[in-house]
């Protein structure tokens, strides 16, 4: 069976309450051999750690930009404490989910715009200090995310690039190239399954294969076959949560766009995930 890595799934989300084990089992039966579970706030640090150990997966610790409104300065201290405690845990593979979100109107204006940038920069400092990759949230914020990545490394040796993933990437080809220059891979998931996502599908087709990793962002970013429109939901049709088990079918869309076999895509994106999150390599060798 072809094996996949879901590089971004929130198995601790409320949509999976009490059923994370079953969700993970369905994924395994579909060939998803490993899941990376990012945190969003100190209140779920323990949950993602426990789920990763229970499922033989990995986790990241960080404060998501959409949780910055509720976050306070001491939460950065809690993150630092958690990193100190967990840095010896081989299943901790990154700092994340961190970044910037300029899609939510409230987050785009003062004071939350500045607060987001402060939390992002402070977490980049922690990533450098602990020598961990970053899992980045880049919704309508690619240029600013890139700026801070560049700024934070200006005084660092050229042979010490960033490592990590720009999750749910939907920028331009030029922006994609800037991420890859910095050592950051690009996450593709359910959004690429929609025919109207022309720019995203063009990127999935034309980017160098070594730039791409696969993800679901479960329970969000449902692929086309799960998605319910606002009219359908209003008519009573329930939006089912996305799951890691959907990854092989999402990947088939990417493989078809590129004109390569599913096995070739699985092999390449697994290697890319290990390059982005180096601690994964040791975990997969043990599996």
C-alpha beads as a LAMMPS data file, in Angstrom:
LAMMPS data file: protein, C-alpha beads

287 atoms
286 bonds

1 atom types
1 bond types

-500.0 500.0 xlo xhi
-500.0 500.0 ylo yhi
-500.0 500.0 zlo zhi

Masses

1 110.0

Atoms # bond

1 1 1 0.000 0.000 0.000
2 1 1 1.201 3.524 -0.843
3 1 1 1.999 5.412 2.360
4 1 1 1.250 9.092 2.925
5 1 1 2.160 11.769 5.448
6 1 1 -0.593 14.220 6.375
7 1 1 1.614 17.159 7.319
8 1 1 -1.206 19.182 8.907
9 1 1 -4.262 17.848 10.706
10 1 1 -5.963 19.009 13.896
11 1 1 -7.031 15.677 15.362
12 1 1 -7.821 17.362 18.687
13 1 1 -10.544 19.533 17.093
14 1 1 -14.034 19.487 18.580
15 1 1 -15.424 17.919 15.406
16 1 1 -13.520 14.757 16.341
17 1 1 -14.423 14.863 20.021
18 1 1 -14.204 11.358 21.400
19 1 1 -13.531 9.851 17.969
20 1 1 -9.918 10.781 17.203
21 1 1 -8.877 7.131 17.480
22 1 1 -11.447 6.054 14.915
23 1 1 -10.472 8.921 12.624
24 1 1 -6.832 7.879 12.839
25 1 1 -7.706 4.230 12.199
26 1 1 -9.646 5.164 9.049
27 1 1 -6.647 7.143 7.851
28 1 1 -4.297 4.218 8.457
29 1 1 -6.594 1.906 6.499
30 1 1 -6.317 4.320 3.559
31 1 1 -2.526 4.392 3.642
32 1 1 -1.906 7.501 5.734
33 1 1 1.071 6.276 7.717
34 1 1 1.803 9.427 9.681
35 1 1 0.038 12.610 10.807
36 1 1 1.545 15.871 12.054
37 1 1 -0.736 17.489 14.652
38 1 1 -0.118 21.217 15.243
39 1 1 -1.194 23.026 18.388
40 1 1 -3.024 26.360 18.342
41 1 1 -2.835 27.605 21.957
42 1 1 -1.289 26.526 25.292
43 1 1 -4.632 25.018 26.289
44 1 1 -4.215 22.250 23.678
45 1 1 -0.483 21.585 24.000
46 1 1 -1.150 18.493 26.118
47 1 1 -3.847 17.204 23.793
48 1 1 -1.705 17.233 20.645
49 1 1 1.188 15.620 22.509
50 1 1 -1.042 12.818 23.812
51 1 1 -2.671 12.198 20.425
52 1 1 0.707 12.006 18.697
53 1 1 1.962 9.417 21.166
54 1 1 -1.268 7.436 21.050
55 1 1 -1.337 7.255 17.246
56 1 1 2.379 6.913 16.553
57 1 1 2.337 10.381 15.007
58 1 1 4.088 13.713 15.680
59 1 1 3.113 17.155 16.921
60 1 1 4.055 20.825 16.884
61 1 1 3.643 23.446 19.607
62 1 1 2.683 27.039 18.897
63 1 1 0.122 29.839 19.156
64 1 1 -2.054 30.198 16.048
65 1 1 -2.620 33.762 14.780
66 1 1 -6.379 33.327 15.037
67 1 1 -5.936 32.704 18.782
68 1 1 -3.828 35.813 19.315
69 1 1 -6.897 37.819 20.337
70 1 1 -7.304 35.651 23.449
71 1 1 -3.568 35.091 23.996
72 1 1 -1.581 37.072 26.522
73 1 1 2.144 37.700 26.884
74 1 1 2.525 34.959 29.542
75 1 1 1.336 32.432 26.929
76 1 1 4.662 32.878 25.152
77 1 1 6.286 31.862 28.424
78 1 1 4.048 28.802 28.576
79 1 1 5.154 27.882 25.057
80 1 1 8.792 28.253 26.050
81 1 1 8.214 26.066 29.112
82 1 1 6.496 23.406 26.988
83 1 1 9.368 23.433 24.502
84 1 1 11.909 23.051 27.289
85 1 1 9.925 20.082 28.609
86 1 1 9.339 18.418 25.241
87 1 1 12.470 19.181 23.246
88 1 1 13.821 15.723 24.045
89 1 1 10.624 14.097 22.750
90 1 1 11.283 12.741 19.262
91 1 1 7.611 13.264 18.380
92 1 1 7.940 17.054 18.711
93 1 1 8.868 18.037 15.146
94 1 1 8.157 21.772 14.808
95 1 1 6.891 25.026 16.243
96 1 1 3.401 25.650 14.913
97 1 1 0.911 26.528 13.921
98 1 1 2.243 30.089 13.825
99 1 1 2.093 32.934 11.342
100 1 1 -0.221 35.731 10.265
101 1 1 -3.875 35.897 9.173
102 1 1 -5.074 38.900 7.188
103 1 1 -8.329 37.287 6.077
104 1 1 -10.319 37.863 9.289
105 1 1 -11.152 41.626 9.262
106 1 1 -10.607 42.118 12.990
107 1 1 -7.095 40.687 12.740
108 1 1 -6.108 43.104 9.962
109 1 1 -6.451 46.299 11.997
110 1 1 -4.879 47.735 15.124
111 1 1 -4.318 46.501 17.783
112 1 1 -4.592 42.859 16.662
113 1 1 -2.530 43.270 13.504
114 1 1 0.446 44.413 15.552
115 1 1 -0.201 41.803 18.226
116 1 1 -0.187 39.054 15.595
117 1 1 3.176 40.214 14.283
118 1 1 4.621 40.364 17.794
119 1 1 3.533 36.807 18.597
120 1 1 4.793 35.581 15.231
121 1 1 8.250 37.130 15.667
122 1 1 8.585 35.887 19.240
123 1 1 7.759 32.356 18.115
124 1 1 10.274 32.585 15.280
125 1 1 12.866 33.461 17.924
126 1 1 11.911 30.319 19.818
127 1 1 12.204 28.264 16.645
128 1 1 15.744 29.541 16.156
129 1 1 16.654 28.997 19.795
130 1 1 15.341 25.417 19.879
131 1 1 16.500 24.679 16.312
132 1 1 13.053 23.539 15.231
133 1 1 11.247 23.981 11.904
134 1 1 8.120 26.122 11.639
135 1 1 4.605 25.291 10.444
136 1 1 3.267 28.542 9.017
137 1 1 -0.236 29.974 8.640
138 1 1 -0.098 32.329 5.639
139 1 1 -3.704 33.279 4.853
140 1 1 -3.536 36.500 2.785
141 1 1 -0.297 37.319 4.562
142 1 1 2.423 35.673 2.482
143 1 1 4.595 38.759 1.944
144 1 1 4.635 39.726 5.643
145 1 1 5.305 36.139 6.714
146 1 1 8.229 36.058 4.295
147 1 1 9.527 39.442 5.486
148 1 1 9.798 38.271 9.089
149 1 1 11.445 35.015 8.050
150 1 1 14.082 36.976 6.143
151 1 1 14.566 39.562 8.889
152 1 1 15.068 36.963 11.598
153 1 1 17.825 35.199 9.652
154 1 1 19.839 38.192 8.432
155 1 1 22.664 37.536 10.882
156 1 1 22.557 33.735 10.604
157 1 1 24.953 31.630 8.496
158 1 1 23.824 30.916 4.935
159 1 1 24.146 27.179 5.562
160 1 1 21.489 27.358 8.299
161 1 1 18.254 27.943 6.341
162 1 1 14.779 27.788 7.735
163 1 1 12.980 24.475 7.628
164 1 1 9.245 24.013 7.681
165 1 1 5.982 24.230 5.771
166 1 1 3.805 27.087 4.508
167 1 1 0.523 25.328 5.192
168 1 1 -2.465 25.694 2.829
169 1 1 -0.345 27.716 0.432
170 1 1 -2.333 29.836 -2.027
171 1 1 0.089 32.541 -3.100
172 1 1 1.742 33.334 -6.414
173 1 1 4.465 31.423 -8.211
174 1 1 6.935 34.168 -7.257
175 1 1 5.963 33.891 -3.581
176 1 1 6.253 30.116 -3.788
177 1 1 9.782 30.534 -5.083
178 1 1 10.668 32.850 -2.212
179 1 1 9.508 30.264 0.327
180 1 1 11.482 27.487 -1.307
181 1 1 14.622 29.676 -1.362
182 1 1 14.272 29.938 2.409
183 1 1 13.924 26.166 2.846
184 1 1 10.146 26.135 3.326
185 1 1 7.949 23.529 1.612
186 1 1 4.400 24.295 0.436
187 1 1 1.335 22.442 1.725
188 1 1 -1.416 21.388 -0.691
189 1 1 -4.772 19.975 0.405
190 1 1 -8.483 19.944 -0.302
191 1 1 -8.647 23.352 -2.001
192 1 1 -6.755 21.980 -5.015
193 1 1 -9.652 19.606 -5.799
194 1 1 -11.910 22.459 -6.959
195 1 1 -11.787 23.155 -10.707
196 1 1 -12.323 26.876 -10.066
197 1 1 -9.078 27.068 -8.044
198 1 1 -7.172 27.857 -11.242
199 1 1 -4.118 29.516 -9.707
200 1 1 -3.728 26.830 -7.068
201 1 1 -4.058 24.030 -9.603
202 1 1 -1.521 25.759 -11.838
203 1 1 0.934 25.860 -8.924
204 1 1 0.282 22.202 -8.095
205 1 1 1.055 21.379 -11.715
206 1 1 4.082 23.606 -12.378
207 1 1 5.994 23.918 -9.111
208 1 1 9.073 21.719 -8.744
209 1 1 7.970 18.439 -7.217
210 1 1 10.484 18.878 -4.384
211 1 1 8.560 21.977 -3.207
212 1 1 5.297 20.153 -2.370
213 1 1 3.958 18.350 0.689
214 1 1 0.453 16.978 1.211
215 1 1 -1.972 17.879 3.999
216 1 1 -5.656 17.909 4.855
217 1 1 -5.969 20.604 7.566
218 1 1 -8.637 18.315 9.022
219 1 1 -11.351 19.014 10.013
220 1 1 -11.205 22.068 7.712
221 1 1 -10.648 22.720 3.978
222 1 1 -12.924 19.926 2.817
223 1 1 -12.229 18.559 -0.682
224 1 1 -14.794 19.045 -3.416
225 1 1 -16.587 15.757 -2.779
226 1 1 -17.237 16.602 0.891
227 1 1 -17.957 20.319 0.534
228 1 1 -21.456 21.654 1.117
229 1 1 -22.352 25.099 -0.160
230 1 1 -24.105 27.681 2.016
231 1 1 -27.358 26.921 0.175
232 1 1 -26.970 23.196 0.788
233 1 1 -26.241 23.755 4.474
234 1 1 -29.244 26.046 4.751
235 1 1 -31.343 23.280 3.195
236 1 1 -30.259 20.967 6.000
237 1 1 -27.305 19.141 4.494
238 1 1 -24.577 18.727 7.088
239 1 1 -20.983 19.678 6.361
240 1 1 -18.956 16.609 7.225
241 1 1 -15.505 17.255 8.697
242 1 1 -12.476 16.663 6.556
243 1 1 -10.297 13.738 7.710
244 1 1 -6.762 12.459 7.060
245 1 1 -8.385 9.482 5.292
246 1 1 -9.212 11.886 2.437
247 1 1 -5.536 12.529 1.726
248 1 1 -4.956 9.794 -0.904
249 1 1 -7.946 10.971 -2.944
250 1 1 -6.770 14.601 -2.694
251 1 1 -3.303 13.457 -3.725
252 1 1 -4.766 11.670 -6.750
253 1 1 -5.979 15.042 -8.022
254 1 1 -2.457 16.476 -7.685
255 1 1 -0.909 13.419 -9.342
256 1 1 -3.358 13.693 -12.256
257 1 1 -2.618 17.412 -12.651
258 1 1 1.100 16.670 -12.809
259 1 1 0.724 13.586 -14.988
260 1 1 2.616 11.327 -12.587
261 1 1 1.722 8.170 -10.724
262 1 1 0.232 8.263 -7.254
263 1 1 3.171 6.213 -5.980
264 1 1 5.640 8.749 -7.396
265 1 1 3.814 11.596 -5.675
266 1 1 3.711 9.700 -2.376
267 1 1 7.430 8.958 -2.505
268 1 1 8.362 12.550 -3.361
269 1 1 6.085 14.229 -0.845
270 1 1 7.243 11.883 1.929
271 1 1 10.857 12.839 1.187
272 1 1 9.843 16.497 1.091
273 1 1 8.077 16.243 4.452
274 1 1 11.201 14.743 6.005
275 1 1 13.302 17.551 4.505
276 1 1 10.882 20.119 5.944
277 1 1 10.584 18.425 9.350
278 1 1 13.839 16.467 9.805
279 1 1 12.783 14.713 13.024
280 1 1 10.189 12.833 10.972
281 1 1 12.904 10.752 9.369
282 1 1 13.873 9.021 12.603
283 1 1 10.222 8.440 13.540
284 1 1 9.441 6.835 10.194
285 1 1 12.477 4.589 10.380
286 1 1 11.212 3.301 13.719
287 1 1 7.667 2.735 12.459

Bonds

1 1 1 2
2 1 2 3
3 1 3 4
4 1 4 5
5 1 5 6
6 1 6 7
7 1 7 8
8 1 8 9
9 1 9 10
10 1 10 11
11 1 11 12
12 1 12 13
13 1 13 14
14 1 14 15
15 1 15 16
16 1 16 17
17 1 17 18
18 1 18 19
19 1 19 20
20 1 20 21
21 1 21 22
22 1 22 23
23 1 23 24
24 1 24 25
25 1 25 26
26 1 26 27
27 1 27 28
28 1 28 29
29 1 29 30
30 1 30 31
31 1 31 32
32 1 32 33
33 1 33 34
34 1 34 35
35 1 35 36
36 1 36 37
37 1 37 38
38 1 38 39
39 1 39 40
40 1 40 41
41 1 41 42
42 1 42 43
43 1 43 44
44 1 44 45
45 1 45 46
46 1 46 47
47 1 47 48
48 1 48 49
49 1 49 50
50 1 50 51
51 1 51 52
52 1 52 53
53 1 53 54
54 1 54 55
55 1 55 56
56 1 56 57
57 1 57 58
58 1 58 59
59 1 59 60
60 1 60 61
61 1 61 62
62 1 62 63
63 1 63 64
64 1 64 65
65 1 65 66
66 1 66 67
67 1 67 68
68 1 68 69
69 1 69 70
70 1 70 71
71 1 71 72
72 1 72 73
73 1 73 74
74 1 74 75
75 1 75 76
76 1 76 77
77 1 77 78
78 1 78 79
79 1 79 80
80 1 80 81
81 1 81 82
82 1 82 83
83 1 83 84
84 1 84 85
85 1 85 86
86 1 86 87
87 1 87 88
88 1 88 89
89 1 89 90
90 1 90 91
91 1 91 92
92 1 92 93
93 1 93 94
94 1 94 95
95 1 95 96
96 1 96 97
97 1 97 98
98 1 98 99
99 1 99 100
100 1 100 101
101 1 101 102
102 1 102 103
103 1 103 104
104 1 104 105
105 1 105 106
106 1 106 107
107 1 107 108
108 1 108 109
109 1 109 110
110 1 110 111
111 1 111 112
112 1 112 113
113 1 113 114
114 1 114 115
115 1 115 116
116 1 116 117
117 1 117 118
118 1 118 119
119 1 119 120
120 1 120 121
121 1 121 122
122 1 122 123
123 1 123 124
124 1 124 125
125 1 125 126
126 1 126 127
127 1 127 128
128 1 128 129
129 1 129 130
130 1 130 131
131 1 131 132
132 1 132 133
133 1 133 134
134 1 134 135
135 1 135 136
136 1 136 137
137 1 137 138
138 1 138 139
139 1 139 140
140 1 140 141
141 1 141 142
142 1 142 143
143 1 143 144
144 1 144 145
145 1 145 146
146 1 146 147
147 1 147 148
148 1 148 149
149 1 149 150
150 1 150 151
151 1 151 152
152 1 152 153
153 1 153 154
154 1 154 155
155 1 155 156
156 1 156 157
157 1 157 158
158 1 158 159
159 1 159 160
160 1 160 161
161 1 161 162
162 1 162 163
163 1 163 164
164 1 164 165
165 1 165 166
166 1 166 167
167 1 167 168
168 1 168 169
169 1 169 170
170 1 170 171
171 1 171 172
172 1 172 173
173 1 173 174
174 1 174 175
175 1 175 176
176 1 176 177
177 1 177 178
178 1 178 179
179 1 179 180
180 1 180 181
181 1 181 182
182 1 182 183
183 1 183 184
184 1 184 185
185 1 185 186
186 1 186 187
187 1 187 188
188 1 188 189
189 1 189 190
190 1 190 191
191 1 191 192
192 1 192 193
193 1 193 194
194 1 194 195
195 1 195 196
196 1 196 197
197 1 197 198
198 1 198 199
199 1 199 200
200 1 200 201
201 1 201 202
202 1 202 203
203 1 203 204
204 1 204 205
205 1 205 206
206 1 206 207
207 1 207 208
208 1 208 209
209 1 209 210
210 1 210 211
211 1 211 212
212 1 212 213
213 1 213 214
214 1 214 215
215 1 215 216
216 1 216 217
217 1 217 218
218 1 218 219
219 1 219 220
220 1 220 221
221 1 221 222
222 1 222 223
223 1 223 224
224 1 224 225
225 1 225 226
226 1 226 227
227 1 227 228
228 1 228 229
229 1 229 230
230 1 230 231
231 1 231 232
232 1 232 233
233 1 233 234
234 1 234 235
235 1 235 236
236 1 236 237
237 1 237 238
238 1 238 239
239 1 239 240
240 1 240 241
241 1 241 242
242 1 242 243
243 1 243 244
244 1 244 245
245 1 245 246
246 1 246 247
247 1 247 248
248 1 248 249
249 1 249 250
250 1 250 251
251 1 251 252
252 1 252 253
253 1 253 254
254 1 254 255
255 1 255 256
256 1 256 257
257 1 257 258
258 1 258 259
259 1 259 260
260 1 260 261
261 1 261 262
262 1 262 263
263 1 263 264
264 1 264 265
265 1 265 266
266 1 266 267
267 1 267 268
268 1 268 269
269 1 269 270
270 1 270 271
271 1 271 272
272 1 272 273
273 1 273 274
274 1 274 275
275 1 275 276
276 1 276 277
277 1 277 278
278 1 278 279
279 1 279 280
280 1 280 281
281 1 281 282
282 1 282 283
283 1 283 284
284 1 284 285
285 1 285 286
286 1 286 287
